[in-house]
Amino acid sequence: MQAIEFVSKAHDGVVDLPVECQGWNGKKVRVILSEAENGVAKRKALFKAATISTRGYRFNRDAANER
């Protein structure tokens, strides 16, 4: 299954396809609607940055390469 994402404005029960998606005209499609904030779809951050203190850590190459 191929999936694309774009931002469009719904009007009179119709969602217009962008020019680069016109090849989808006449095809059966699955549609999931999500309201965009401020006219632009925003993605939710998957994770936040983590900090790790490495003070006092000694890297042991032989231990790291053991299998």
N, CA, C and O atoms as a Tinker XYZ file with bonds, in Angstrom:
   268  protein
     1  N      0.847000   -1.175000    0.000000    73     2
     2  CA     0.000000    0.000000    0.000000    64     1     3
     3  C      0.892000    1.238000    0.000000    63     2     4     5
     4  O      1.837000    1.327000    0.784000    81     3
     5  N      0.601000    2.162000   -0.853000    73     3     6
     6  CA     1.332000    3.422000   -0.927000    64     5     7
     7  C      0.587000    4.466000   -0.117000    63     6     8     9
     8  O     -0.642000    4.522000   -0.156000    81     7
     9  N      1.316000    5.290000    0.614000    73     7    10
    10  CA     0.690000    6.339000    1.421000    64     9    11
    11  C      1.362000    7.669000    1.125000    63    10    12    13
    12  O      2.574000    7.728000    0.923000    81    11
    13  N      0.582000    8.723000    1.101000    73    11    14
    14  CA     1.108000   10.076000    0.927000    64    13    15
    15  C      0.471000   10.960000    1.984000    63    14    16    17
    16  O     -0.585000   10.633000    2.527000    81    15
    17  N      1.110000   12.070000    2.270000    73    15    18
    18  CA     0.570000   13.026000    3.227000    64    17    19
    19  C      0.644000   14.411000    2.605000    63    18    20    21
    20  O      1.662000   14.785000    2.021000    81    19
    21  N     -0.429000   15.163000    2.732000    73    19    22
    22  CA    -0.440000   16.533000    2.234000    64    21    23
    23  C     -1.430000   17.331000    3.049000    63    22    24    25
    24  O     -2.265000   16.769000    3.758000    81    23
    25  N     -1.335000   18.641000    2.944000    73    23    26
    26  CA    -2.254000   19.544000    3.635000    64    25    27
    27  C     -3.168000   20.151000    2.593000    63    26    28    29
    28  O     -2.704000   20.626000    1.556000    81    27
    29  N     -4.478000   20.140000    2.862000    73    27    30
    30  CA    -5.458000   20.699000    1.952000    64    29    31
    31  C     -6.581000   21.300000    2.779000    63    30    32    33
    32  O     -6.654000   21.078000    3.988000    81    31
    33  N     -7.434000   22.042000    2.148000    73    31    34
    34  CA    -8.574000   22.635000    2.843000    64    33    35
    35  C     -9.847000   21.968000    2.343000    63    34    36    37
    36  O    -10.114000   21.933000    1.142000    81    35
    37  N    -10.625000   21.440000    3.280000    73    35    38
    38  CA   -11.894000   20.805000    2.926000    64    37    39
    39  C    -12.947000   21.892000    2.692000    63    38    40    41
    40  O    -13.026000   22.872000    3.434000    81    39
    41  N    -13.761000   21.695000    1.634000    73    39    42
    42  CA   -14.841000   22.642000    1.358000    64    41    43
    43  C    -15.999000   21.886000    0.713000    63    42    44    45
    44  O    -15.794000   21.088000   -0.201000    81    43
    45  N    -17.188000   22.135000    1.181000    73    43    46
    46  CA   -18.408000   21.512000    0.653000    64    45    47
    47  C    -18.294000   19.982000    0.596000    63    46    48    49
    48  O    -18.809000   19.357000   -0.332000    81    47
    49  N    -17.618000   19.375000    1.592000    73    47    50
    50  CA   -17.472000   17.929000    1.629000    64    49    51
    51  C    -16.436000   17.383000    0.672000    63    50    52    53
    52  O    -16.413000   16.181000    0.407000    81    51
    53  N    -15.571000   18.250000    0.144000    73    51    54
    54  CA   -14.567000   17.840000   -0.836000    64    53    55
    55  C    -13.177000   18.231000   -0.326000    63    54    56    57
    56  O    -12.992000   19.321000    0.215000    81    55
    57  N    -12.209000   17.337000   -0.501000    73    55    58
    58  CA   -10.802000   17.632000   -0.207000    64    57    59
    59  C    -10.057000   17.590000   -1.534000    63    58    60    61
    60  O    -10.014000   16.550000   -2.191000    81    59
    61  N     -9.474000   18.710000   -1.930000    73    59    62
    62  CA    -8.749000   18.783000   -3.201000    64    61    63
    63  C     -7.387000   18.120000   -3.093000    63    62    64    65
    64  O     -6.699000   18.251000   -2.081000    81    63
    65  N     -7.003000   17.401000   -4.151000    73    63    66
    66  CA    -5.684000   16.783000   -4.226000    64    65    67
    67  C     -4.683000   17.789000   -4.775000    63    66    68    69
    68  O     -5.024000   18.568000   -5.665000    81    67
    69  N     -3.455000   17.789000   -4.262000    73    67    70
    70  CA    -2.432000   18.665000   -4.835000    64    69    71
    71  C     -2.106000   18.239000   -6.269000    63    70    72    73
    72  O     -2.421000   17.119000   -6.672000    81    71
    73  N     -1.489000   19.112000   -7.021000    73    71    74
    74  CA    -1.184000   18.856000   -8.429000    64    73    75
    75  C     -0.362000   17.576000   -8.575000    63    74    76    77
    76  O     -0.616000   16.781000   -9.479000    81    75
    77  N      0.630000   17.366000   -7.688000    73    75    78
    78  CA     1.487000   16.192000   -7.808000    64    77    79
    79  C      0.776000   14.880000   -7.466000    63    78    80    81
    80  O      1.350000   13.807000   -7.650000    81    79
    81  N     -0.456000   14.948000   -6.975000    73    79    82
    82  CA    -1.227000   13.745000   -6.626000    64    81    83
    83  C     -2.386000   13.495000   -7.585000    63    82    84    85
    84  O     -3.237000   12.651000   -7.301000    81    83
    85  N     -2.442000   14.188000   -8.689000    73    83    86
    86  CA    -3.571000   14.050000   -9.606000    64    85    87
    87  C     -3.675000   12.651000  -10.210000    63    86    88    89
    88  O     -4.734000   12.281000  -10.719000    81    87
    89  N     -2.608000   11.876000  -10.164000    73    87    90
    90  CA    -2.650000   10.501000  -10.649000    64    89    91
    91  C     -3.573000    9.616000   -9.824000    63    90    92    93
    92  O     -3.918000    8.514000  -10.250000    81    91
    93  N     -3.971000   10.081000   -8.661000    73    91    94
    94  CA    -4.885000    9.320000   -7.789000    64    93    95
    95  C     -6.348000    9.516000   -8.188000    63    94    96    97
    96  O     -7.214000    8.796000   -7.692000    81    95
    97  N     -6.641000   10.461000   -9.062000    73    95    98
    98  CA    -8.022000   10.706000   -9.491000    64    97    99
    99  C     -8.639000    9.423000  -10.037000    63    98   100   101
   100  O     -8.031000    8.737000  -10.858000    81    99
   101  N     -9.840000    9.103000   -9.582000    73    99   102
   102  CA   -10.566000    7.934000  -10.062000    64   101   103
   103  C    -10.208000    6.648000   -9.340000    63   102   104   105
   104  O    -10.849000    5.622000   -9.568000    81   103
   105  N     -9.192000    6.673000   -8.464000    73   103   106
   106  CA    -8.801000    5.477000   -7.731000    64   105   107
   107  C     -9.558000    5.397000   -6.412000    63   106   108   109
   108  O     -9.932000    6.420000   -5.837000    81   107
   109  N     -9.781000    4.178000   -5.938000    73   107   110
   110  CA   -10.378000    3.984000   -4.623000    64   109   111
   111  C     -9.285000    4.213000   -3.582000    63   110   112   113
   112  O     -8.222000    3.597000   -3.659000    81   111
   113  N     -9.531000    5.089000   -2.613000    73   111   114
   114  CA    -8.524000    5.446000   -1.621000    64   113   115
   115  C     -9.092000    5.345000   -0.212000    63   114   116   117
   116  O    -10.305000    5.403000   -0.009000    81   115
   117  N     -8.206000    5.196000    0.744000    73   115   118
   118  CA    -8.584000    5.232000    2.161000    64   117   119
   119  C     -8.164000    6.604000    2.673000    63   118   120   121
   120  O     -7.033000    7.029000    2.437000    81   119
   121  N     -9.055000    7.301000    3.369000    73   119   122
   122  CA    -8.790000    8.663000    3.817000    64   121   123
   123  C     -8.855000    8.726000    5.339000    63   122   124   125
   124  O     -9.800000    8.231000    5.954000    81   123
   125  N     -7.842000    9.339000    5.931000    73   123   126
   126  CA    -7.822000    9.610000    7.370000    64   125   127
   127  C     -7.683000   11.115000    7.513000    63   126   128   129
   128  O     -6.709000   11.692000    7.031000    81   127
   129  N     -8.632000   11.754000    8.162000    73   127   130
   130  CA    -8.601000   13.209000    8.316000    64   129   131
   131  C     -8.050000   13.577000    9.689000    63   130   132   133
   132  O     -8.410000   12.972000   10.699000    81   131
   133  N     -7.180000   14.569000    9.711000    73   131   134
   134  CA    -6.606000   15.086000   10.940000    64   133   135
   135  C     -6.562000   16.603000   10.807000    63   134   136   137
   136  O     -6.037000   17.131000    9.826000    81   135
   137  N     -7.112000   17.297000   11.789000    73   135   138
   138  CA    -7.158000   18.758000   11.696000    64   137   139
   139  C     -5.756000   19.336000   11.868000    63   138   140   141
   140  O     -5.064000   19.024000   12.837000    81   139
   141  N     -5.345000   20.172000   10.934000    73   139   142
   142  CA    -4.044000   20.835000   10.989000    64   141   143
   143  C     -4.173000   22.087000   11.840000    63   142   144   145
   144  O     -5.194000   22.774000   11.800000    81   143
   145  N     -3.134000   22.377000   12.607000    73   143   146
   146  CA    -3.118000   23.584000   13.432000    64   145   147
   147  C     -2.486000   24.715000   12.643000    63   146   148   149
   148  O     -1.423000   24.531000   12.049000    81   147
   149  N     -3.104000   25.860000   12.624000    73   147   150
   150  CA    -2.610000   27.048000   11.917000    64   149   151
   151  C     -2.367000   26.790000   10.437000    63   150   152   153
   152  O     -1.475000   27.393000    9.840000    81   151
   153  N     -3.146000   25.907000    9.846000    73   151   154
   154  CA    -3.030000   25.671000    8.419000    64   153   155
   155  C     -1.862000   24.781000    8.020000    63   154   156   157
   156  O     -1.728000   24.448000    6.843000    81   155
   157  N     -1.013000   24.384000    8.965000    73   155   158
   158  CA     0.136000   23.541000    8.672000    64   157   159
   159  C      0.108000   22.352000    9.625000    63   158   160   161
   160  O     -0.021000   22.523000   10.837000    81   159
   161  N      0.229000   21.154000    9.075000    73   159   162
   162  CA     0.240000   19.963000    9.916000    64   161   163
   163  C      1.504000   19.954000   10.763000    63   162   164   165
   164  O      2.608000   20.124000   10.244000    81   163
   165  N      1.339000   19.756000   12.068000    73   163   166
   166  CA     2.487000   19.704000   12.970000    64   165   167
   167  C      2.652000   18.280000   13.464000    63   166   168   169
   168  O      1.675000   17.607000   13.793000    81   167
   169  N      3.882000   17.833000   13.514000    73   167   170
   170  CA     4.175000   16.495000   14.011000    64   169   171
   171  C      4.517000   16.563000   15.491000    63   170   172   173
   172  O      5.202000   17.482000   15.940000    81   171
   173  N      4.041000   15.595000   16.233000    73   171   174
   174  CA     4.328000   15.521000   17.653000    64   173   175
   175  C      5.716000   14.907000   17.842000    63   174   176   177
   176  O      6.057000   13.920000   17.190000    81   175
   177  N      6.499000   15.484000   18.720000    73   175   178
   178  CA     7.836000   14.966000   18.982000    64   177   179
   179  C      7.733000   13.545000   19.530000    63   178   180   181
   180  O      6.924000   13.266000   20.415000    81   179
   181  N      8.554000   12.662000   18.998000    73   179   182
   182  CA     8.525000   11.278000   19.444000    64   181   183
   183  C      9.254000   11.083000   20.767000    63   182   184   185
   184  O      8.892000   10.209000   21.554000    81   183
   185  N     10.261000   11.879000   21.009000    73   183   186
   186  CA    10.999000   11.785000   22.263000    64   185   187
   187  C     11.678000   13.112000   22.539000    63   186   188   189
   188  O     11.796000   13.962000   21.657000    81   187
   189  N     12.119000   13.275000   23.765000    73   187   190
   190  CA    12.839000   14.474000   24.149000    64   189   191
   191  C     14.305000   14.116000   24.343000    63   190   192   193
   192  O     14.639000   12.954000   24.574000    81   191
   193  N     15.158000   15.091000   24.253000    73   191   194
   194  CA    16.588000   14.862000   24.405000    64   193   195
   195  C     16.897000   14.374000   25.809000    63   194   196   197
   196  O     16.261000   14.790000   26.777000    81   195
   197  N     17.865000   13.503000   25.908000    73   195   198
   198  CA    18.292000   12.982000   27.194000    64   197   199
   199  C     19.750000   13.373000   27.414000    63   198   200   201
   200  O     20.537000   13.413000   26.469000    81   199
   201  N     20.100000   13.656000   28.643000    73   199   202
   202  CA    21.488000   13.946000   28.964000    64   201   203
   203  C     22.031000   12.822000   29.824000    63   202   204   205
   204  O     21.345000   12.305000   30.706000    81   203
   205  N     23.265000   12.454000   29.556000    73   203   206
   206  CA    23.907000   11.364000   30.289000    64   205   207
   207  C     25.254000   11.872000   30.777000    63   206   208   209
   208  O     26.042000   12.409000   29.998000    81   207
   209  N     25.513000   11.704000   32.047000    73   207   210
   210  CA    26.799000   12.105000   32.607000    64   209   211
   211  C     27.802000   10.979000   32.395000    63   210   212   213
   212  O     27.582000    9.849000   32.833000    81   211
   213  N     28.905000   11.294000   31.718000    73   211   214
   214  CA    29.950000   10.289000   31.470000    64   213   215
   215  C     31.188000   10.552000   32.323000    63   214   216   217
   216  O     32.250000    9.980000   32.076000    81   215
   217  N     31.051000   11.404000   33.312000    73   215   218
   218  CA    32.178000   11.707000   34.192000    64   217   219
   219  C     32.581000   10.425000   34.929000    63   218   220   221
   220  O     31.751000    9.763000   35.553000    81   219
   221  N     33.834000   10.101000   34.845000    73   219   222
   222  CA    34.341000    8.918000   35.525000    64   221   223
   223  C     34.184000    7.631000   34.725000    63   222   224   225
   224  O     34.625000    6.577000   35.181000    81   223
   225  N     33.575000    7.684000   33.557000    73   223   226
   226  CA    33.386000    6.483000   32.743000    64   225   227
   227  C     34.661000    6.173000   31.985000    63   226   228   229
   228  O     35.258000    7.064000   31.381000    81   227
   229  N     35.084000    4.921000   32.009000    73   227   230
   230  CA    36.258000    4.479000   31.268000    64   229   231
   231  C     35.817000    3.516000   30.189000    63   230   232   233
   232  O     35.210000    2.486000   30.485000    81   231
   233  N     36.114000    3.836000   28.938000    73   231   234
   234  CA    35.741000    2.978000   27.834000    64   233   235
   235  C     36.732000    1.823000   27.722000    63   234   236   237
   236  O     37.944000    2.041000   27.707000    81   235
   237  N     36.220000    0.602000   27.645000    73   235   238
   238  CA    37.057000   -0.588000   27.517000    64   237   239
   239  C     36.751000   -1.202000   26.160000    63   238   240   241
   240  O     35.721000   -1.853000   25.980000    81   239
   241  N     37.657000   -0.989000   25.199000    73   239   242
   242  CA    37.437000   -1.479000   23.840000    64   241   243
   243  C     37.309000   -2.993000   23.789000    63   242   244   245
   244  O     36.463000   -3.514000   23.061000    81   243
   245  N     38.137000   -3.715000   24.552000    73   243   246
   246  CA    38.073000   -5.178000   24.546000    64   245   247
   247  C     36.725000   -5.679000   25.055000    63   246   248   249
   248  O     36.161000   -6.617000   24.490000    81   247
   249  N     36.207000   -5.072000   26.106000    73   247   250
   250  CA    34.902000   -5.477000   26.637000    64   249   251
   251  C     33.792000   -5.135000   25.646000    63   250   252   253
   252  O     32.828000   -5.890000   25.516000    81   251
   253  N     33.915000   -4.013000   24.949000    73   251   254
   254  CA    32.894000   -3.603000   23.983000    64   253   255
   255  C     32.865000   -4.542000   22.773000    63   254   256   257
   256  O     31.807000   -4.752000   22.179000    81   255
   257  N     34.030000   -5.113000   22.402000    73   255   258
   258  CA    34.111000   -5.966000   21.227000    64   257   259
   259  C     33.872000   -7.448000   21.532000    63   258   260   261
   260  O     33.827000   -8.263000   20.611000    81   259
   261  N     33.722000   -7.801000   22.786000    73   259   262
   262  CA    33.432000   -9.218000   23.108000    64   261   263
   263  C     32.071000   -9.588000   22.561000    63   262   264   265
   264  O     31.128000   -8.797000   22.580000    81   263
   265  N     31.999000  -10.804000   22.077000    73   263   266
   266  CA    30.712000  -11.256000   21.538000    64   265   267
   267  C     30.150000  -12.348000   22.374000    63   266   268
   268  O     29.070000  -12.859000   22.078000    81   267
